[in-house]
Amino acid sequence: DFAEGNIHHKALLISVTVCSILLVLIIILFYFRYKRQETRPHYSIGLEQDETYIPPGESLKDLIEQSQSSGSGSGLPLLVRK
């Protein structure tokens, strides 16, 4: 019984040691990935301050109406439109 209990104790000790080492390695990996991402330059979407998504002469309402009425089967059904 003593030898069998000793084997279980060794197996538990080895398991805890391996899991602890893996946990430390995973934490180190995430730390270095975070640091690398932090040092990488952040890219903007490439718009200048005076540029907009809406072309001059059009309003947001015009763009919404175009998107609802263009294409086959797009937009609201006739029964729902107001």
C-alpha positions as CSV (number, residue, x, y, z in Angstrom):
1,D,0.0,0.0,0.0
2,F,2.9,2.4,0.8
3,A,4.5,1.9,-2.6
4,E,1.2,2.4,-4.4
5,G,0.5,5.6,-2.5
6,N,4.0,6.8,-3.2
7,I,3.4,6.3,-7.0
8,H,0.2,8.3,-6.8
9,H,2.0,11.1,-4.9
10,K,4.8,11.2,-7.6
11,A,2.2,11.2,-10.4
12,L,0.4,14.1,-8.8
13,L,3.6,16.0,-8.2
14,I,4.7,15.5,-11.9
15,S,1.3,16.5,-13.2
16,V,1.2,19.7,-11.1
17,T,4.7,20.6,-12.1
18,V,4.0,20.1,-15.9
19,C,0.8,22.1,-15.7
20,S,2.5,24.9,-13.8
21,I,5.3,25.1,-16.4
22,L,2.8,25.1,-19.3
23,L,0.8,27.9,-17.6
24,V,3.9,30.0,-17.1
25,L,4.9,29.4,-20.8
26,I,1.4,30.4,-22.0
27,I,1.5,33.6,-19.9
28,I,4.9,34.5,-21.3
29,L,3.7,33.9,-24.8
30,F,0.7,36.1,-24.4
31,Y,2.9,38.8,-22.7
32,F,5.3,38.9,-25.7
33,R,2.4,38.9,-28.2
34,Y,0.9,41.9,-26.4
35,K,4.2,43.8,-26.3
36,R,4.8,43.1,-30.0
37,Q,1.3,44.3,-30.8
38,E,1.8,47.4,-28.7
39,T,5.0,48.4,-30.5
40,R,3.5,47.8,-34.0
41,P,2.3,51.1,-35.6
42,H,-1.5,51.6,-35.6
43,Y,-2.8,52.2,-39.1
44,S,-5.7,54.6,-39.8
45,I,-8.3,53.9,-42.5
46,G,-6.4,56.2,-44.8
47,L,-8.8,59.2,-44.8
48,E,-7.6,62.7,-44.6
49,Q,-9.4,65.0,-42.2
50,D,-11.3,66.8,-45.0
51,E,-12.3,63.6,-46.8
52,T,-15.7,62.0,-46.2
53,Y,-17.5,58.9,-47.2
54,I,-20.5,60.9,-48.6
55,P,-19.7,62.5,-52.0
56,P,-20.3,66.2,-52.3
57,G,-23.9,67.1,-53.3
58,E,-25.4,64.0,-51.8
59,S,-27.0,63.6,-48.4
60,L,-27.2,60.5,-46.2
61,K,-30.8,60.2,-47.0
62,D,-30.0,60.0,-50.7
63,L,-27.4,57.2,-50.1
64,I,-30.0,55.2,-48.0
65,E,-32.6,55.5,-50.8
66,Q,-30.1,54.4,-53.4
67,S,-29.1,51.4,-51.4
68,Q,-32.8,50.3,-50.8
69,S,-33.8,50.6,-54.5
70,S,-30.7,49.3,-56.3
71,G,-30.2,45.7,-57.3
72,S,-32.5,42.8,-57.9
73,G,-34.8,42.1,-54.9
74,S,-33.2,44.7,-52.6
75,G,-35.0,47.1,-50.4
76,L,-38.2,46.7,-48.6
77,P,-41.2,44.8,-50.0
78,L,-43.9,46.9,-51.6
79,L,-46.4,46.2,-48.8
80,V,-44.0,47.6,-46.2
81,R,-42.8,50.7,-48.0
82,K,-44.3,54.0,-46.9
